[in-house]
């Protein structure tokens, strides 16, 4: 059984790694575009491009070691009727940006200007595996609407959980999922209005965070690693609707990070990411009104507990190690949120008791969630998760709940304007 | 905190009224001057934007700046412009190659030429009755390839030796960092952040492709 599982894992890892192995087989031109001048073309190799300036430079700057009698390019222009005519390349260099292996950019200057109207321009690098590219007059941009996400916070749709059917009893399950959708964006996308929803629940009576939440946040993203979230409407409730809060949650989040790089032994002249770490610190408020609280004292069942205000500092730590142990990546994230209450709110004590006991208090509510994910592909992975603490509105205490399950996460990369 | 009466307004805090009022009506243009193409304002059928009698010349315009927004033209345009105001000083244009014309009135009527290599017959055919001229396509903000790569590199602050195929998720571990990177790129073009691929497995190259002309 274990042997089969290992074989399957190795097979999956090979599938994931195959494109990287295949791409190392030869050079490939990623794109070519008409330059700023009519007699200029920019060609870009796929990176990392295992190329030296010596191989593409014409006229050569090093005639002794890099003799280059002819430009290493063929450019053929097809007019609208399909008649081909070659145009001579007079200079070829990586000067516009430099660092050829990392950027792959080469500038070609042509003897004659390119015509404004053409049906196709074929560009061939006349060395190695003769990579080529065709410029068409109109190239429709490719649009990927979704892409894999990295963490729960980063995802637009995140589904994680376990399910175990039981004979002669109700099945057990855990759900930790979220969905968000950007409704509108303006000011170059710096401001967005979204619809979001989160579910975090567990079948176990004594380890159920029992938290459901939806909101319509307005977010302001700056280019200085700072994000502001403005207060709008939202709601938090438990599974059975015994506690319902109308809530607004303004916050400010700042982030710092560091990327550790190492020499890429397979592609000389370039580096690769060895690991990256990041820390997000957030400060915010949660305020609103408790609309219903069936856990509270019996003589106050109508109108709930009234207004509440919480201070909500939080911290998130991230660690990503790409391409390790034949896996796509290993990622670790740890988040801590403290809710500092200003009024008494319900707290469900699950420790040392067979039946959870609701209490009213203003003591700080902590919540810690750690997850270690082994991503087999960009979209799917195996996740080990740990959580501790309590979440609004019922604040049902979870003492060190752990789970192992599959994770599926993707992120919407474009939004309607 | 310093007492309020110690602070004094300085000339640097002032802005000219004409500068404020005229900011929306003028534009700065970037490009190169075409050699030996002097035009006399009166004879060419157009007027100098300032009303002066100094000659105009053809310019190879590659971009413009409108209220701080830099736009690179998808295709350079030939237009008659006055004497340039100096070397290009903004929007990333190389000051050794490009010049700037500042505060040109947006509604100034100038001469626009379209240079193309065509057979005599096809030119005459285009002008024949019943053939509609090509409609001007709306200009979608974008950058040329080297400028796009430079902007993405600058916003990512990543090691210049990392290939453009590096995934965003490996460079920006937190969503806040990734969103800020995308906002920096979007502001630099400028386009909406939603047009920037921002998934963890999108690469720097994907971002370059999204903003390059």
Contacts between the chains, C-beta under 8 A, distances in Angstrom:
chain1	res1	chain2	res2	distance
A	30	B	205	6.8
A	31	B	145	7.7
A	31	B	209	7.1
A	31	B	212	7.8
A	33	B	144	7.4
A	33	B	145	5.2
A	33	B	212	6.6
A	33	B	213	6.8
A	35	B	144	7.1
A	36	B	62	5.9
A	36	B	76	6.9
A	36	B	144	5.6
A	38	B	76	7.9
A	42	B	144	7.4
A	42	B	145	4.4
A	42	B	146	6.8
A	44	B	145	6.5
A	46	B	165	6.9
A	46	B	205	7.9
A	47	B	163	3.6
A	47	B	164	4.6
A	47	B	165	4.8
A	47	B	205	6.7
A	48	B	163	3.9
A	48	B	165	6.6
A	49	B	163	7.8
A	96	B	146	4.0
A	97	B	146	5.2
A	97	B	149	5.4
A	97	B	150	6.5
A	99	B	160	5.5
A	99	B	161	6.9
A	101	B	161	7.9
A	101	B	163	7.0
A	102	B	160	6.3
A	102	B	161	5.5
A	102	B	162	6.3
A	102	B	163	4.9
A	102	B	164	6.8
A	103	B	149	5.6
A	103	B	153	8.0
A	103	B	163	8.0
A	103	B	164	6.2
A	104	B	163	7.7
A	104	B	164	6.8
A	105	B	145	6.6
A	105	B	146	6.4
A	105	B	149	6.2
A	107	B	146	7.7
A	113	B	117	7.7
A	115	B	116	7.3
A	115	B	117	5.1
A	116	B	115	8.0
A	116	B	116	4.3
A	116	B	117	7.1
A	117	B	116	7.0
A	117	B	118	7.5
A	141	B	209	7.6
A	141	B	210	7.4
A	142	B	209	7.9
A	144	B	197	6.4
A	144	B	199	7.5
A	144	B	202	7.5
A	144	B	206	7.8
A	146	B	199	7.4
A	147	B	197	6.9
A	147	B	199	2.6
A	147	B	200	7.0
A	147	B	201	5.3
A	147	B	202	5.4
A	148	B	199	6.1
A	148	B	200	5.8
A	148	B	201	4.7
A	149	B	199	6.5
A	149	B	200	5.5
A	150	B	169	4.5
A	150	B	173	7.5
A	150	B	200	3.7
A	151	B	175	7.3
A	153	B	174	7.6
A	153	B	175	5.1
A	154	B	175	4.4
A	154	B	178	7.1
A	154	B	200	6.4
A	182	B	194	7.0
A	185	B	192	6.0
A	185	B	193	6.7
A	185	B	194	5.3
A	188	B	183	7.3
A	188	B	186	4.8
A	188	B	187	5.6
A	188	B	190	5.4
A	188	B	191	6.7
A	188	B	192	5.6
A	188	B	193	6.1
A	189	B	182	7.6
A	189	B	183	6.7
A	189	B	186	5.4
A	189	B	192	4.4
A	189	B	193	2.5
A	189	B	194	5.1
A	189	B	195	7.7
A	189	B	196	7.8
A	190	B	183	5.9
A	190	B	186	7.9
A	190	B	187	7.8
A	190	B	193	6.9
A	221	B	179	4.5
A	221	B	180	6.3
A	221	B	182	7.8
A	221	B	183	4.9
A	221	B	193	7.0
A	222	B	180	6.3
A	222	B	183	6.6
A	223	B	155	7.2
A	223	B	180	5.2
A	223	B	181	7.7
A	223	B	183	4.6
A	223	B	184	3.7
A	223	B	187	6.1
A	224	B	180	6.4
A	225	B	176	5.9
A	225	B	177	5.5
A	225	B	180	4.6
A	226	B	176	7.4
A	226	B	180	7.1
A	227	B	176	5.0
A	227	B	179	6.4
A	227	B	180	7.5
A	253	B	176	5.3
A	254	B	176	7.2
A	255	B	174	4.5
A	255	B	176	3.8
A	255	B	177	4.8
A	255	B	180	7.5
A	257	B	172	6.5
A	257	B	173	5.4
A	257	B	174	6.4
A	257	B	177	5.4
A	259	B	158	6.5
A	259	B	159	7.3
A	259	B	170	7.3
A	259	B	171	5.7
A	261	B	159	5.2
A	261	B	161	7.2
A	261	B	162	6.3
A	264	B	163	7.9
A	267	B	163	7.3
A	269	B	161	7.5
A	270	B	161	5.6
A	270	B	162	7.1
A	270	B	163	5.1
A	271	B	159	5.8
A	271	B	161	4.2
A	271	B	162	5.5
A	272	B	162	7.2
A	272	B	163	7.9
A	272	B	166	7.6
A	273	B	162	6.9
A	273	B	166	6.3
A	273	B	170	4.2
A	273	B	171	7.0
A	276	B	170	5.8
A	276	B	171	6.5
A	276	B	172	7.8
A	276	B	173	5.0
A	277	B	173	6.2
A	278	B	172	7.1
A	278	B	173	3.2
A	278	B	174	4.1
A	278	B	177	6.0
A	279	B	174	7.4
A	280	B	174	4.7
A	280	B	175	7.9
A	280	B	176	5.5
A	316	B	174	6.6
A	318	B	173	3.7
A	318	B	174	5.5
A	319	B	173	7.1
A	320	B	169	6.6
A	320	B	170	6.2
A	320	B	173	5.3
A	322	B	167	7.4
A	322	B	169	8.0
A	322	B	170	5.0
A	329	B	169	7.7
A	329	B	170	7.9
A	378	B	200	7.8
A	378	B	201	4.6
A	410	B	199	7.6
A	411	B	198	7.1
A	411	B	199	4.6
A	411	B	200	6.8
A	413	B	197	4.8
A	413	B	198	5.6
A	413	B	199	4.9
A	413	B	202	6.5
A	414	B	194	5.3
A	414	B	195	6.7
A	414	B	197	7.5
A	415	B	194	4.2
A	416	B	194	7.6
A	417	B	192	5.6
A	417	B	194	6.1
